[in-house]
């Protein structure tokens, strides 16, 4: 009997630790790592944006991209499609907050952290102030409404 390919999805809001945990698990178990953020960055590049700078998502251009994304459901459909294609290949750890609702197979882990802790992590990661990170997270989550 063939062994079923492994699919693990690490989920949570921005700054919850998804990427850190997913990358460590992928390295430890020799699995591929694929991020929803990476898929979204690729889409942003395709649309003419330049999302490669540190802190880009919280920048005016990044927030503009996210506003355009909010108005056009095709953005998220393209990202979700790519994530599902990667999951179908198996032996992967996905880093995404949407996949627990879309992914039929695999193991899903939801990470929680306080808004303050997440803002501290985002600030450190992106080289911005905690206050700016708090504002960006609140704005992003107000639009997300999960």
MDAnalysis code that builds the backbone (N, CA, C; Angstrom):
import MDAnalysis as mda
import numpy as np

u = mda.Universe.empty(438, n_residues=146, atom_resindex=np.repeat(np.arange(146), 3), trajectory=True)
u.add_TopologyAttr("name", ["N", "CA", "C"] * 146)
u.add_TopologyAttr("resid", np.arange(1, 147))
u.add_TopologyAttr("resname", ["UNK", "UNK", "UNK", "UNK", "UNK", "UNK", "UNK", "UNK", "UNK", "UNK", "UNK", "UNK", "UNK", "UNK", "UNK", "UNK", "UNK", "UNK", "UNK", "UNK", "UNK", "UNK", "UNK", "UNK", "UNK", "UNK", "UNK", "UNK", "UNK", "UNK", "UNK", "UNK", "UNK", "UNK", "UNK", "UNK", "UNK", "UNK", "UNK", "UNK", "UNK", "UNK", "UNK", "UNK", "UNK", "UNK", "UNK", "UNK", "UNK", "UNK", "UNK", "UNK", "UNK", "UNK", "UNK", "UNK", "UNK", "UNK", "UNK", "UNK", "UNK", "UNK", "UNK", "UNK", "UNK", "UNK", "UNK", "UNK", "UNK", "UNK", "UNK", "UNK", "UNK", "UNK", "UNK", "UNK", "UNK", "UNK", "UNK", "UNK", "UNK", "UNK", "UNK", "UNK", "UNK", "UNK", "UNK", "UNK", "UNK", "UNK", "UNK", "UNK", "UNK", "UNK", "UNK", "UNK", "UNK", "UNK", "UNK", "UNK", "UNK", "UNK", "UNK", "UNK", "UNK", "UNK", "UNK", "UNK", "UNK", "UNK", "UNK", "UNK", "UNK", "UNK", "UNK", "UNK", "UNK", "UNK", "UNK", "UNK", "UNK", "UNK", "UNK", "UNK", "UNK", "UNK", "UNK", "UNK", "UNK", "UNK", "UNK", "UNK", "UNK", "UNK", "UNK", "UNK", "UNK", "UNK", "UNK", "UNK", "UNK", "UNK", "UNK", "UNK", "UNK", "UNK"])
u.atoms.positions = np.array([
    [0.848, -1.183, 0.000],
    [0.000, 0.000, 0.000],
    [0.891, 1.244, 0.000],
    [0.627, 2.155, -0.921],
    [1.430, 3.369, -1.039],
    [1.151, 4.308, 0.132],
    [2.203, 4.958, 0.573],
    [2.092, 5.903, 1.671],
    [1.480, 7.211, 1.164],
    [0.477, 7.705, 1.860],
    [-0.193, 8.961, 1.486],
    [0.771, 10.133, 1.663],
    [0.862, 11.038, 0.654],
    [1.729, 12.213, 0.793],
    [1.276, 13.083, 1.969],
    [2.227, 13.675, 2.636],
    [1.949, 14.511, 3.802],
    [1.584, 15.925, 3.353],
    [0.508, 16.456, 3.937],
    [0.135, 17.853, 3.727],
    [-0.197, 18.427, 5.102],
    [0.574, 19.424, 5.507],
    [0.332, 20.099, 6.781],
    [0.111, 21.570, 6.470],
    [-0.921, 22.139, 7.064],
    [-1.222, 23.552, 6.861],
    [-1.125, 24.274, 8.205],
    [-0.205, 25.220, 8.279],
    [-0.054, 26.044, 9.472],
    [-0.821, 27.336, 9.209],
    [-1.788, 27.626, 10.067],
    [-2.710, 28.731, 9.834],
    [-2.692, 29.705, 11.009],
    [-3.107, 30.923, 10.746],
    [-3.202, 31.938, 11.784],
    [-3.150, 33.314, 11.155],
    [-3.391, 34.325, 11.961],
    [-3.366, 35.704, 11.473],
    [-1.921, 36.169, 11.321],
    [-1.731, 37.325, 10.672],
    [-0.396, 37.888, 10.464],
    [0.329, 38.033, 11.802],
    [1.574, 37.578, 11.839],
    [2.387, 37.684, 13.043],
    [2.153, 36.590, 14.064],
    [1.322, 35.603, 13.749],
    [1.022, 34.537, 14.715],
    [2.142, 33.506, 14.814],
    [3.067, 33.516, 13.862],
    [4.176, 32.566, 13.886],
    [4.085, 31.486, 12.827],
    [3.147, 31.640, 11.886],
    [2.947, 30.627, 10.838],
    [4.235, 30.294, 10.101],
    [4.889, 31.315, 9.584],
    [6.088, 31.095, 8.768],
    [7.202, 30.451, 9.579],
    [7.411, 30.928, 10.781],
    [8.476, 30.391, 11.633],
    [8.249, 28.913, 11.908],
    [7.048, 28.564, 12.335],
    [6.734, 27.165, 12.649],
    [6.782, 26.305, 11.387],
    [6.177, 26.788, 10.314],
    [6.129, 26.006, 9.069],
    [7.525, 25.730, 8.521],
    [8.381, 26.740, 8.511],
    [9.748, 26.561, 8.002],
    [10.535, 25.573, 8.856],
    [10.384, 25.670, 10.172],
    [11.106, 24.746, 11.062],
    [10.625, 23.312, 10.870],
    [9.318, 23.123, 10.753],
    [8.783, 21.774, 10.527],
    [9.217, 21.221, 9.170],
    [9.183, 22.067, 8.142],
    [9.594, 21.631, 6.801],
    [11.050, 21.184, 6.815],
    [11.894, 21.965, 7.480],
    [13.317, 21.615, 7.556],
    [13.524, 20.319, 8.347],
    [12.866, 20.215, 9.480],
    [13.042, 19.039, 10.338],
    [12.599, 17.751, 9.648],
    [11.509, 17.814, 8.896],
    [10.947, 16.599, 8.295],
    [11.212, 16.465, 6.793],
    [12.034, 17.350, 6.242],
    [12.404, 17.246, 4.834],
    [11.237, 17.439, 3.878],
    [10.336, 18.343, 4.230],
    [9.173, 18.631, 3.389],
    [9.365, 19.966, 2.681],
    [8.630, 20.170, 1.594],
    [8.642, 21.465, 0.908],
    [7.897, 22.468, 1.785],
    [8.267, 23.722, 1.645],
    [7.575, 24.807, 2.335],
    [7.001, 25.729, 1.270],
    [5.736, 26.077, 1.410],
    [5.134, 27.027, 0.481],
    [4.211, 27.951, 1.260],
    [4.350, 29.242, 0.998],
    [3.623, 30.256, 1.744],
    [2.562, 30.947, 0.897],
    [1.418, 31.195, 1.502],
    [0.399, 32.000, 0.844],
    [0.922, 33.394, 0.550],
    [1.767, 33.904, 1.441],
    [2.383, 35.209, 1.221],
    [3.277, 35.217, -0.008],
    [4.005, 34.113, -0.222],
    [4.851, 34.011, -1.416],
    [3.995, 34.006, -2.680],
    [2.889, 33.277, -2.637],
    [1.981, 33.237, -3.793],
    [1.379, 34.619, -4.040],
    [1.047, 35.318, -2.963],
    [0.479, 36.663, -3.092],
    [1.521, 37.647, -3.629],
    [2.774, 37.517, -3.169],
    [3.848, 38.373, -3.691],
    [4.046, 38.137, -5.184],
    [4.012, 36.885, -5.600],
    [4.164, 36.567, -7.027],
    [3.039, 37.223, -7.828],
    [1.830, 37.206, -7.283],
    [0.695, 37.846, -7.947],
    [0.891, 39.365, -8.007],
    [1.398, 39.939, -6.912],
    [1.650, 41.383, -6.888],
    [2.665, 41.768, -7.962],
    [3.720, 40.979, -8.101],
    [4.733, 41.237, -9.133],
    [4.095, 41.164, -10.514],
    [3.270, 40.149, -10.701],
    [2.559, 39.976, -11.974],
    [1.692, 41.197, -12.299],
    [1.160, 41.834, -11.248],
    [0.285, 43.003, -11.426],
    [1.075, 44.315, -11.501],
    [2.422, 44.230, -11.462],
    [3.245, 45.428, -11.606],
    [3.718, 46.064, -10.318],
    [3.448, 45.448, -9.177],
    [3.921, 45.964, -7.894],
    [5.337, 45.452, -7.625],
    [5.972, 46.024, -6.591],
    [7.332, 45.622, -6.216],
    [7.343, 45.234, -4.729],
    [6.850, 44.044, -4.396],
    [6.678, 43.644, -2.993],
    [7.904, 43.033, -2.311],
    [9.093, 43.249, -2.836],
    [10.252, 42.544, -2.300],
    [10.965, 43.289, -1.171],
    [10.623, 44.546, -0.937],
    [11.257, 45.305, 0.135],
    [10.706, 44.886, 1.490],
    [11.563, 44.949, 2.495],
    [11.148, 44.658, 3.866],
    [10.059, 45.653, 4.272],
    [8.977, 45.166, 4.843],
    [7.888, 46.033, 5.290],
    [6.951, 46.491, 4.182],
    [7.063, 45.868, 3.003],
    [6.260, 46.312, 1.861],
    [4.762, 46.226, 2.132],
    [4.300, 45.160, 2.783],
    [2.855, 44.984, 2.998],
    [2.256, 46.132, 3.797],
    [3.062, 46.732, 4.687],
    [2.570, 47.826, 5.518],
    [2.812, 49.191, 4.872],
    [3.491, 49.222, 3.718],
    [3.784, 50.476, 3.017],
    [2.532, 50.972, 2.293],
    [2.515, 52.250, 1.872],
    [1.359, 52.746, 1.107],
    [1.083, 51.904, -0.145],
    [2.140, 51.492, -0.867],
    [1.942, 50.667, -2.061],
    [1.368, 49.296, -1.683],
    [1.892, 48.712, -0.608],
    [1.392, 47.412, -0.158],
    [-0.064, 47.485, 0.265],
    [-0.401, 48.542, 1.000],
    [-1.790, 48.710, 1.429],
    [-2.699, 48.968, 0.229],
    [-2.175, 49.671, -0.784],
    [-2.938, 49.895, -2.016],
    [-3.212, 48.569, -2.725],
    [-2.182, 47.722, -2.793],
    [-2.360, 46.396, -3.392],
    [-3.437, 45.619, -2.639],
    [-3.379, 45.661, -1.309],
    [-4.361, 44.933, -0.503],
    [-5.772, 45.483, -0.715],
    [-5.879, 46.804, -0.918],
    [-7.194, 47.393, -1.220],
    [-7.702, 46.894, -2.570],
    [-6.809, 46.868, -3.561],
    [-7.191, 46.339, -4.878],
    [-7.588, 44.874, -4.769],
    [-6.866, 44.148, -3.954],
    [-7.159, 42.729, -3.728],
    [-8.555, 42.574, -3.125],
    [-8.876, 43.466, -2.190],
    [-10.186, 43.411, -1.533],
    [-11.322, 43.622, -2.537],
    [-11.078, 44.474, -3.523],
    [-12.104, 44.788, -4.521],
    [-12.202, 43.749, -5.633],
    [-11.167, 42.935, -5.790],
    [-11.137, 41.973, -6.890],
    [-10.923, 40.557, -6.355],
    [-11.983, 39.765, -6.257],
    [-11.863, 38.416, -5.702],
    [-10.957, 37.490, -6.517],
    [-10.634, 37.880, -7.743],
    [-9.751, 37.048, -8.568],
    [-8.351, 36.951, -7.964],
    [-7.914, 37.979, -7.217],
    [-6.607, 37.943, -6.559],
    [-6.530, 36.727, -5.639],
    [-7.486, 36.637, -4.730],
    [-7.461, 35.551, -3.751],
    [-7.737, 34.196, -4.390],
    [-8.575, 34.184, -5.407],
    [-8.831, 32.916, -6.104],
    [-7.552, 32.377, -6.725],
    [-6.726, 33.262, -7.292],
    [-5.461, 32.839, -7.904],
    [-4.503, 32.293, -6.847],
    [-4.433, 32.958, -5.697],
    [-3.563, 32.499, -4.608],
    [-4.054, 31.158, -4.075],
    [-5.349, 31.051, -3.822],
    [-5.913, 29.798, -3.312],
    [-5.701, 28.652, -4.289],
    [-5.865, 28.929, -5.572],
    [-5.662, 27.895, -6.592],
    [-4.228, 27.379, -6.546],
    [-3.270, 28.302, -6.446],
    [-1.862, 27.903, -6.394],
    [-1.585, 27.067, -5.143],
    [-2.103, 27.482, -4.008],
    [-1.896, 26.735, -2.764],
    [-2.497, 25.332, -2.855],
    [-3.683, 25.223, -3.438],
    [-4.315, 23.909, -3.587],
    [-3.523, 23.023, -4.547],
    [-2.959, 23.618, -5.599],
    [-2.118, 22.847, -6.531],
    [-0.876, 22.312, -5.821],
    [-0.251, 23.148, -5.013],
    [0.937, 22.730, -4.266],
    [0.560, 21.632, -3.270],
    [-0.573, 21.787, -2.593],
    [-1.031, 20.777, -1.633],
    [-1.277, 19.442, -2.324],
    [-1.823, 19.496, -3.520],
    [-2.123, 18.274, -4.271],
    [-0.862, 17.461, -4.554],
    [0.269, 18.138, -4.713],
    [1.540, 17.448, -4.950],
    [2.003, 16.698, -3.699],
    [1.591, 17.166, -2.535],
    [1.917, 16.500, -1.285],
    [3.326, 16.759, -0.785],
    [3.598, 16.179, 0.387],
    [4.890, 16.338, 1.062],
    [5.273, 17.808, 1.179],
    [4.327, 18.574, 1.715],
    [4.489, 20.021, 1.801],
    [3.894, 20.543, 3.102],
    [4.477, 21.633, 3.561],
    [3.893, 22.382, 4.664],
    [3.494, 23.734, 4.103],
    [2.208, 24.027, 4.193],
    [1.674, 25.299, 3.711],
    [1.582, 26.280, 4.865],
    [1.809, 27.527, 4.555],
    [1.711, 28.620, 5.513],
    [0.634, 29.544, 4.956],
    [-0.573, 29.458, 5.517],
    [-1.696, 30.223, 4.980],
    [-2.785, 30.339, 6.033],
    [-3.501, 31.444, 6.017],
    [-4.610, 31.518, 6.969],
    [-5.933, 31.131, 6.329],
    [-5.994, 31.004, 5.011],
    [-7.257, 30.636, 4.359],
    [-7.426, 29.134, 4.138],
    [-6.337, 28.420, 4.049],
    [-6.399, 27.011, 3.654],
    [-7.198, 26.087, 4.574],
    [-7.316, 26.360, 5.879],
    [-8.086, 25.395, 6.675],
    [-9.528, 25.255, 6.198],
    [-10.040, 26.288, 5.548],
    [-11.415, 26.244, 5.059],
    [-11.518, 25.636, 3.666],
    [-10.433, 25.621, 2.927],
    [-10.460, 25.156, 1.538],
    [-9.827, 23.788, 1.331],
    [-8.871, 23.456, 2.152],
    [-8.106, 22.226, 1.992],
    [-8.888, 21.043, 2.551],
    [-9.134, 20.061, 1.702],
    [-9.914, 18.891, 2.129],
    [-9.044, 17.862, 2.847],
    [-7.777, 17.763, 2.425],
    [-6.925, 16.748, 3.038],
    [-5.862, 17.414, 3.897],
    [-5.159, 16.585, 4.610],
    [-4.040, 17.095, 5.384],
    [-4.398, 17.395, 6.826],
    [-3.403, 17.881, 7.502],
    [-3.470, 18.189, 8.917],
    [-3.364, 19.699, 9.058],
    [-4.266, 20.307, 9.819],
    [-4.290, 21.761, 9.958],
    [-4.007, 22.173, 11.399],
    [-3.152, 23.177, 11.544],
    [-2.798, 23.704, 12.863],
    [-3.051, 25.208, 12.847],
    [-3.894, 25.697, 13.758],
    [-4.186, 27.131, 13.858],
    [-3.376, 27.706, 15.016],
    [-2.571, 28.739, 14.736],
    [-1.758, 29.392, 15.761],
    [-2.443, 30.662, 16.241],
    [-2.407, 30.885, 17.537],
    [-2.994, 32.078, 18.149],
    [-1.899, 32.868, 18.855],
    [-2.011, 34.178, 18.827],
    [-1.149, 35.082, 19.593],
    [-1.930, 36.381, 19.766],
    [-1.648, 37.091, 20.853],
    [-2.347, 38.355, 21.096],
    [-2.001, 39.369, 20.004],
    [-2.861, 40.344, 19.829],
    [-2.623, 41.397, 18.843],
    [-1.300, 42.100, 19.142],
    [-1.034, 42.377, 20.394],
    [0.210, 43.062, 20.784],
    [1.433, 42.227, 20.404],
    [1.410, 40.943, 20.725],
    [2.543, 40.060, 20.414],
    [2.735, 39.975, 18.903],
    [1.634, 39.862, 18.170],
    [1.734, 39.788, 16.711],
    [2.301, 41.086, 16.139],
    [1.885, 42.227, 16.695],
    [2.412, 43.520, 16.233],
    [3.908, 43.621, 16.519],
    [4.338, 43.144, 17.677],
    [5.772, 43.150, 18.001],
    [6.553, 42.305, 16.994],
    [6.010, 41.150, 16.652],
    [6.684, 40.274, 15.682],
    [6.741, 40.912, 14.295],
    [5.621, 41.485, 13.855],
    [5.576, 42.138, 12.542],
    [6.543, 43.323, 12.516],
    [6.579, 44.101, 13.602],
    [7.486, 45.252, 13.678],
    [8.938, 44.802, 13.548],
    [9.292, 43.761, 14.262],
    [10.665, 43.240, 14.205],
    [10.977, 42.693, 12.808],
    [10.058, 41.919, 12.261],
    [10.253, 41.310, 10.944],
    [10.404, 42.362, 9.848],
    [9.568, 43.408, 9.907],
    [9.505, 44.383, 8.824],
    [10.293, 45.662, 9.087],
    [10.896, 45.766, 10.276],
    [11.692, 46.953, 10.574],
    [10.863, 48.215, 10.709],
    [9.676, 48.079, 11.315],
    [8.805, 49.235, 11.530],
    [8.491, 49.335, 13.016],
    [7.857, 50.433, 13.423],
    [7.501, 50.593, 14.834],
    [6.344, 49.656, 15.194],
    [6.257, 49.336, 16.482],
    [5.158, 48.493, 16.963],
    [3.828, 49.207, 16.713],
    [3.813, 50.529, 16.892],
    [2.581, 51.295, 16.679],
    [2.122, 51.199, 15.223],
    [3.073, 51.320, 14.295],
    [2.732, 51.211, 12.874],
    [2.237, 49.798, 12.559],
    [2.871, 48.800, 13.151],
    [2.450, 47.409, 12.940],
    [1.051, 47.183, 13.507],
    [0.777, 47.726, 14.695],
    [-0.560, 47.604, 15.298],
    [-1.616, 48.211, 14.379],
    [-1.331, 49.397, 13.871],
    [-2.274, 50.083, 12.982],
    [-2.521, 49.255, 11.724],
    [-1.442, 48.737, 11.131],
    [-1.572, 47.938, 9.903],
    [-2.356, 46.651, 10.162],
    [-2.064, 45.972, 11.275],
    [-2.777, 44.728, 11.598],
    [-4.260, 44.995, 11.832],
    [-4.561, 46.048, 12.589],
    [-5.964, 46.375, 12.859],
    [-6.709, 46.682, 11.566],
    [-6.067, 47.444, 10.685],
    [-6.686, 47.788, 9.402],
    [-6.931, 46.536, 8.570],
    [-5.928, 45.702, 8.495],
    [-6.012, 44.462, 7.712],
    [-7.107, 43.543, 8.265],
    [-7.151, 43.416, 9.592],
    [-8.109, 42.501, 10.209],
    [-9.529, 43.046, 10.195],
    [-9.676, 44.357, 10.194],
    [-11.008, 44.956, 10.073],
    [-11.611, 44.574, 8.724],
    [-10.755, 44.531, 7.705],
    [-11.211, 44.165, 6.365],
    [-11.426, 42.665, 6.235],
    [-10.672, 41.895, 6.995],
    [-10.745, 40.436, 6.901],
    [-11.997, 39.895, 7.584],
    [-12.276, 40.380, 8.790],
    [-13.477, 39.993, 9.543],
    [-13.680, 38.484, 9.631],
    [-12.718, 37.791, 10.249],
    [-12.949, 36.353, 10.414],
    [-13.640, 36.084, 11.726],
])
